[in-house]
């Protein structure tokens, strides 16, 4: 019964978390110091973290889209940075043609930083639209981002869409947009 951690049940409450050889006042100072260091480390890490999410408007021109010629589109996109280099960008666009159509896509982008305020990226993605009838496709393209401020980016891109439906042409899509990061 002389082991340092063996204490009678009635005395356990007063000796909780007390290691042998450390006085209770020193133990409390160490706990407070560790809590302050952990809090500072957490807030510093949070302040250093890049904005991972972004949303914004997008304008698109669908060239070589069939009998209607070029088709304009107005939409929105979201961005999620998986890492500092890999990013997902889902989007939805309302196509402005006689029968209001919709275009839904999701692209995977790999970022190359040219400068602190400028990056370029190749992209690959999947899409679905009902320009004439529902068709799904594979998107291949490239784009660029220009940082206007810490929270705002201006984007431009081009992609070629390989459609599954035989009666669909494979359009080239030119986009410009802005992104607010948070």
N, C-alpha and C positions, 0 to 999 in steps of 0.2 A: 504493500500500500504506500510505498514511498515514491512511486512513479510521479513525475511532475504533472502529467495530465489527469491523473486520477484524483478526483475531488468528490467529497460526499455530496449527495443530491442537494442538500439545503445550501451548500456553499457554491454550487455551480453557477447560479445566476450572477453572483458578484464577480466571478472569475471568467465569464464568457469572453472569448477571443483574446485572452491574455496568454501570450506565449511565455515560457520560462525565461527569466532574466530581463524582461522588459517591463518597466514600470507603467502603470495606467496612464499617467500624464504624457509620457513620451509616446505611448501607443496612440493617443488621441492626436497629438501633433503630427505624427507620421500619417495617420489616416486623412487628416485635413489637407496636408501637403500633397498626398497622392491624389485626392479628389480635385484639388486646384490644378495640378499638372495634367490630369486626364481631361478636365474641362477645357483648359487652354489648348491642348493637342487636338481635341475634337473640333473646337471652333476654328482653329487655324486650318485644319484639313477641310472643313466645310467652306471656308472662304476661298481656298485655293482651287476647289473643284470647278470644272468648266460647266457651263450651262448645258444640260443634257437634252432638254426638250425645246422645241420651237414650233411655232405655227405662223401661217401667213397666207396672203392672197397670191394667186398665180393667174397669169394671162397666157393663153396658148394659141398657136396657129397650127392647124392640122393640114399640111400640104399633101398633095397627091392622095386625097381622101375619096376619090371617086368622081361621079358625075357632077357633084355640087362645086367642084374646085376646092379652094381653101375654105376651111371651116374654123371660125373663131371659137374659143372656149374661155369661160371664166370659172375659176375654182379656188380651192384652198388645199394646202398641204400641211402635214405635220412632220416633224423630224425628231428622231430619237438617236442620240449618239451612243452606240453600243460600247465603243472604245474611243480613243482620241482619233483613230483613223477610220473606223467602220461606222456607217450611219444607215439607218432605215428611213425611207421617206414615203409614207402612204399619201395618196391624194385623191381628190374627187373633183371632176370638172363637168360643168353643164355646157354642152355643145350648142352653140347658137345656130340652129338650122331650122328648117320648116317643122319637122317633128322633133321637139325638144329631146335631145339624146343625153346620155350620161356616160362618162368615162371614169373608171375606177382603176387605180394602179398602186403598186408598191414596188419601190426600187431600193436596191442595196448599192451603196456608194462607198468608194474607198478614197479618202482625202489625201492629197499631196499638198503640203504647204509651200507655196512659192515665196511668200513673204508673210509677215505677221498678220497682215490685213487681206491677204489674197490666197485662195486655195482653188485647186482644180481637182476634178474627180471623174473617173470612169464609172459607169453604172450599168447594172443589169436588173431587170425586173419582170414582173408579170402584170397583165392588165386584162380588163374586160370592158367592152363597150357595146352600145347598141346604135352605132352610126346608121346602119340599114337593117340589121338584124343582129342578135347577140353573137359576139365573137370574142374569143380569148386570144391572148398573144404574149409574145416574149419581147421585151424592150431592151435595146442595146443603145448606149449613148454616152455622152460626156457633158460636163457642165463646169461652172465656175461660181465661186462665191466671193463677194467683196464686202468686207466689214465696214459698215458706215459708222458704227459705234460699238460699244461693248455688247449691247443687246440686239442691234439691228444688222441684218445682212441683206445685200442685194444679190439676187441670183439670176443666172441665165444658163440655158442648157438646150441641147438638141438630142433627140433620140429617134431611132428607127424602130417601128413596131412591125414585127412579123406576126400576121394574123392567122388564126386557124381556119376561118371560114373561107371557102374557095371564091365566093363572090365578093370578098372584101379586097380592096387594094391595101398595100402595106404603107401606111402614111409615115411621113417624117414630121415630127412634132417639135416645134420651136417654142420654148417657154421663157418667160421672164417673171420674176416675182420678188417678194420681200419676205423676210422671216424675222419674227420677234423671238428671241431666245430667253428662256427662264429656267 
